[in-house]
Amino acid sequence: MDKTSCFEVSPDVVATDFEGKEAVVLNLATKKYYTLNETATAIWSGLEEKRPVDGLVELLTSQFEVTPERARVSVIDTLERLKGQKLIQVCP
């Protein structure tokens, strides 16, 4: 995954944000739901805007007191988890 990789929300997925502090994501195909913490919710909002990995890192560094290096680790880890649960997919 490089800095220009782009991901989007999978078509069978819906989410509800609770004032930016956390979110609930539902995969309608599998009927499974997931709760996202504040950091993952920020990343999710960036995914909805179709930001590339670098854009997601920028988003975290602007919202939280975190170094770009630590933000990148969090972004990549979160993207891998979301992709593994089929909640996101690579942008076409």
N, C-alpha and C positions, 0 to 999 in steps of 0.2 A: 504494500500500500504506500503510494507516494503522496507528496504534498498536494498534488492536483487531483487526486482521486475524488470522485463525487459519488455520493449515495443518495437515494431517495426512499421515502416511505413506501413499503410494498402496498399493492392495490387492496389487499384484503385486511388492512390494518387501520384502526381508528384510535385516536388518543384524546384524552381530556387532561388539560393542564389546570392545576390548582394554584393559581396566583404565582406561577413560576417557581414554586418551592418544590413541587413534585408533580408527577403525572402518572396516569394509568393508561396503559397501552393494551389494546385488545386485538388479537389476531382472530378475525372472524372465521378463517378457514380451519384453524385448530381448536378454537373456542378457549384458548389460553389467554390469560391476562398477566400483565407485568406491572409492577410499581417502579417508577424511576425516581431516584433521589434528585436533589437540586442540581448537581453537576450533569447527570444524564439528561435531565429535563432541559437544561440549557443547550446541550448537544442536540437533543431532539428538535428543539426550535430552529437550530441552525440547519438541520437536515430538511426541515419543512421548507426552508428558504433555498435549498439545494446548494449550500455552501460547500466548497471543497475542503479537504482536510485542513489546509492552512487557514481557511476562513473559520473553521470550528475552533482551531487553536487560538486564533485572535479573539473569538467570542469569549472563550474561557478566561483569557488573560485580562479582558476588559471587565468581566463581571466578578472575578475572584482574585484574591491575592495569591497568584501562582506564577511560577516561572514558565516561560514558553516550553522548556524541555519537559517539565512535569505535566503541563497541559497537553502536550503532544502524546505522552504516554497514556494519559486518561482518555483522550480522544480515540486513539487506536484501540485501546482495550475495550472501550464502550462500543465502538463500531464493530469489532469482531464478535462481541457478545450479541449485539442486535442482529447482525447478519446470521449468526449461528442459529438464532431463534426464528429466522425468516421474517423479521420485522422490517428490515430494510433490504434494498438491492442496489446494485451498481447502476448509476445513471446510464441511460442509453446513449 
